[in-house]
Amino acid sequence: MPRSGFNNARVRQANKQIFLSHLWREKQLSKSQLAQLTGLSIPAVGNILQELMDEGRISHSRESLSQRGLSGGSYHLPEQGAWTLCMNVTPTSLTSQLANARLVAVGDPQHERIDAGTPKALLAALAAHWRRYRQRFPEVTINLALGVHGQVDPITGASKTMPQAPWKTPVEIKYLLEEQLGVQVRLDNDCVMLALAEKWQNPAANSDFCVINVDYGIGSSFVINDHIWRGSLYGSGQIGHTIVNPDGVACDCGRYGCLETVASLSALKKQARVWMKAQPDAGYDPEMLATEQLIAAWREGDVRIQAWVENAASAIGLSLYNFLNILNINQIWLYGRSCAFGERWLHTLVQQTGFNPFDHGDNSRAKATQINFGRLSPAQQLMGAGYLYVESQLSEL
């Protein structure tokens, strides 16, 4: 018996959301392809497509996607409309990718080093970066989609905490930039940006998965039943602040022994600098240590660096073991500069995830826990932020 309130209007709404989701992923599909993807009949598909065209949500092209016989052409998202400048934002750098109305990359990613000592300086850098794109493409509206390090309130568009920033107060990024630039602005945590990138651009992504960014800090984001899980305070996924050593060093969050203090790049570099300062005759300059040097020393077989890095990978693996048991998510994608440590680092991490108590050996390998390096390009990673607009559009249907 159908549930109360489950009527034809709701069915049409759900079908339109499904059709648009497929088109955002594939960009262009034929009527028969949509029928295969949804399991609906050709006449039913035709009715839904006509309704979406009447609403101006999709367009029809005479271009055939089939090599056989007659074709009814294909359907795609409108080419006209606002573009999106997708950005990853920290107080020290801005990395951006411009995307057209169909969220297809325009040009290559751009990287800019900044020195934002105040919220005002950060906003000025963001506005200046956007204006450079605006000068190149004056004929189109360019909205902003930002992936911001730290805790973000995606509803108000405020950066609540930004760990690398010298300030500790919230910044109303959305309101202030929209007022200054006259375009739409959406933002969320940088790990949410990566999760959206995986969800919308990786055909191998499950409906439940996790992305972990191991870089300056350690962050993560969960997709559960095909939806981003943010938590009521928008702090979900703070794997970097799970405590691995209660007697460890102080963390920026105010507690002691968080995973970030052991396994992040900033923790590894701090450990290396302490050793360098204790070895003044070793010929190293602790203040000039860069991430690239740390990774190079690992690859060259430096015993100390290898020990520190493997200890960091083990700590991440143990934390992941707890997450795997609690959430029973069996697909994890790793991103961040620490991935440059390579397969040996990954192997150490995976070993520590250990035994999964829910896997009794009678499931297919497709259901076994998968922990891999993320495979999306830098442009695709950045464009994850642009899908904030897509998800908003679908939720409003």
N, C-alpha and C positions, 0 to 999 in steps of 0.2 A: 504494500500500500504506500503511495507517495506521501512524503512528509507534508505537514500543513504549510501552506504558503509556497510550495514548490510548483509554480505555474509556468505557462508558456513564456511569459515575459522574462522570468528569471533564467529559463533555459536558453533563450535567445541571447541574453546578456552574457551568460557563461560561455556560450559558443563564440560570441564575438571576441571575448577576451582570449579564448584559445586560438582563434584565427590570427588575431593581432600578435600574439606571442610567437606563433610560428613564423609570421612574416618579419618580425623584428630579429629573429634568429637567422632566418634563411635569406632575408631581403627580397626574394622573388620566388613565387611558387605558382604552379598551374592549378586549375580547378581539380584535376584528377589527383595531383599530389596532395592537395588539402583533404580530399576525400580519403585518401590512403592514411594520412596522418591522424585524422579525426575519427575514422570509421563511419562517417556519415554518407548518405547517398548523394549522387551528383546533383539532383534537384534541390536537396536541402542545402548543400554547399552553395549552389547558385543563389538561393534566396538570401543567405547570410552575407555573401559577397556583395550582392546588390544593395543590401541595407548599409553595409560599411561604406560603399561608394557614395550612396546618397548622403551619408553623414560627412563625407569628405575625408574619411580616415584612410582610405586606400585609393589606388589608381589602377586602371587597367591598361595593359600594353598589348599590342598585336604580336609582340615577340613571342615566338614559340619556344617552349622548353622541351619539346618532344621531337624526335626524328621520325615519328610514325604518323602517317595519315593526316587528317584534319586536326586543327588545334584551335581551341578557344582563346589562345593567347595566354597571358600570364598576369599576375596581380602583384603589386608591390606597394610600398609605402610612398606617399607623395614626395617628389623630389624638391618641391618648393616648401619653404618653411624655415624656421630659425635653425641656425647652426649651433653647435655647442663647443665651447672651449673647456676641455677636461683637464684638470690640474691636480697634481700632488703637492701639498703645501706643508712646509716646515719653516721655522724662523730663519733657516740658513739656505734654503733652496726652493725653487719653483720648477717643476717639470710639467710640461704641457703637451697636449695633443689636440689639434683642431679636428672636429668631425662635422660632416654635413648633416642635412635634415634627416637622413636615413641612418645616421651614426656610422658612416663609412669614413675612414681616416682621410684627411686632406693634408698632404705633406708628411713630414717626419716629426717625431717628438723633439721638443726643444727644452734645453736645461739652462737655468739661470741661477748663479750663486747670488745670494742676498745676505744682508746683515741687518735683520730686523730686531732692533733692540727694544722697540716699543710696539704696542698694537697699532698705533698710527703709522709707523714705518712699514709694518707688514701690509696694512691695507693699501698704502701708497704703492708698494711694490706690486701687489696684485693688480691694482688699477692700471699701472704703467704697462705691465705685461699684457693685459687685455687690450689696451689701446694700440699696441704694436700690431696685433692681429687685425684690429678694427681698421687701421690705416691700409692694410693690405687688401681687405675685403669690405670696402665701405658700402657695398650694395646689399649686404645681408645683415640680419640681426644675429648677434653672437651672444648667446646666453652662457652662463658660467656654471660648471659642475665641479665641485672641489672635494678632494679626499684629504682630510686634515688629520695630522698626527694628534693622538690624544682623545679625550672624551668630548663628544660632540652631541648636541641636541639637534637632531635633524628636523624637528618640527619648527622650532624657533630659528634655526640656522645659526646657533651660537656655538662658538668654541668654548667649552667649559674649562678645560685644562689642556695645556700644550707642554708636555714634559721638557722639551728642549728650550722653551722660551724663558727669558729672564723675568717675565711678568707672571703673576699667579691669579689674575682676575679674569673673568669671562670676557669674551670679545663678541659683540653682535655682528658677525661677519656678513650674514645675509642682508640684514636691514641696512647696514651702512654702505655696502657695495651696491645694492639695488638703488638706494637713494642717490649715490654718486654717479653710477654708470647708466642707469635707466634701462637695465635688462634684468631678466630673471636670474636668480642665484639659488642653487641648491648645494648642500654640503652634507657630508657624513664622515665618519671615521675612515682613515686610509685603508684599514683592513676590510671594512665593508665594501669599499671600492673594489678591492681585489676579489671579494666573494661575488659581487655582482658581475665582474668581468668573467669569472669562471661559469657562473650560472647561465649567462646569456651567450657566451662565445665559445665555450668548450663543450662539444657534443658528448664527451665522455663523462661529464659531471653528473653525479647522481642527484636525486632529490634531497638527500641528506649528505652534507659534506662539510669540511672545515678547511679554511685557509689559515696558514700561520706565516707571519712576516718576521723573520729573524734578521734584524738590522741594528740600528742604533739602540733600539729597545726590542721587545718581543711582544707582538700583538697577534690577535686571532679574531676570526669572525666565523659564525656558524650559520649554515643554511639548513633549515629543518623543514621537511615537507615542502620544499621549493620556496620557502620564505626566509628572509634574513631574520635571525633572532637577535633583537637589540637589548631586551630587558627593559624594565620600567624606568630605569635611570639612564638608559642608553650606555651602560657600561659592560654589556655582555662581551665575553671573549678576552677578558684580561688575564690570559694565561701567564703573562710576564710577571704578574703579581701574586702568583701562587707561591707559597713559602716552601723552599727546598732545604733551607738551613736556618732554623730559628736563632742560632747563635752567630749568623753571618753578618755581613756589613750592612750599613743603613742604605735603604732604598729611597728614591725621591718621593715615594708615596708616603713615607714616614714609618714604615715597618722595617723589619730586618730579615735578611736572607731570602728576598724574592728571587725568582728565577732570573730576572733581568740583571741582578747583581752578580750572577754567576756565568750566564750563558750568552748575553748580548754582546754585540761587537764593542760597545762602549766599555763593558766589563772586561773583555779580553784585552783591549788596548790599555785600560787602566792597570791591569795586572802586569802587562809588559812594561809599562812606564815605571812602575814601582821597582821592577827588577833592574831596569836600565839605570835608574838613579842610584841603585846600590852597587853598580858596576861602572864607576866613572872612567875606568881605563879600557872599557870594552869598545869605545869608539862610536857609541850610539848617542843620538840626541833625542831624549825622551819626548821633548815637546814637538818634535817634527814627525812623530810616528803616524803614518797614514794607514788606512785599511788595506790598501794595495800592498804595502810592505809586510803587513801581518800575514796576508794570504800567500805572498811570495815566500816568506820564511817557512810557512807550513809546507808548501810544495817542495821546498829545497831540503826538507827533512830536519829542520831545527827541533831538537829534542824537547826543549822547554815549550815552544809554541805548540808542538804536537800534543804534549801532555795537557796543556791548558785547553786546547780546542776539543780534544776528545772528552775531557771532563765536562765541558760545556754541552757537547752533543749528548752525553749520557744524562745530564740533568734535564735537557729538553725531552728526551725519550721517556724518562720516568714521569715527568709531568703529563706527557701525552698518554701514558698508560692509564693515569687516573681519569683523564677526560674520556678515553675510549670506554672505560668501564661505566662511567656515569651516564654518558649520552649514547653509547653504543653506535657512534658514527664510525664507519669503516672506510671512509675515503678522505684523505688529508693531502692538501697541496702546499708545498713549502715555497716561499718567496723571500726576497731580501738578499743583501750582499753576502750574508754568511753562506748562501748556497754555493758561492765560488769555492768553498773548501772542498766541494766535490763529493764523489761517490763514497769515499772512505768515511767522511763526516756523516753522510746519510746512513751508511751501514751501521755505524756506532749508535746513531739515534734510533734506528729501527730495532736493533737488537734489544734496546732497553724497554721498548714497548711490551716486549715479552709475551706471555701467554694471555690470550683473550678467553676469559671464562665462559663466554657465550658461544665460542666456536668449538663444537664437539667433533669436528672433522667430517660431519655428514653433509656439509653444505658445499656448493660448487665454489670453485676458485673465484668466480665473479663476485661472490659475497665475502671473500676473505679481506682482511684489512689491507688497504693500499695506502702507502705513504710514499709520495714521489715529489720530485721537483716540479713546480708549476711550469707549464709549457707555453703559456701565452707570451706573445711578444710585448716589448715595452709599450708600444702603441695600444695594443689590446688591453693591457693592464690599466692604462690611464683612462681608456674609454669606458671602463667599468663605472666610473662616476657619472657618465652620461646616461646610464640606464636608470639613474634616480628619476629622470623625467619620464622614462618609459613606464616604470612601475607606478608612478603617480597617475599617468594617463590611464593605465589599465584599471587602477582602483576606482577611478571616477566614472567608469562606464556604468 
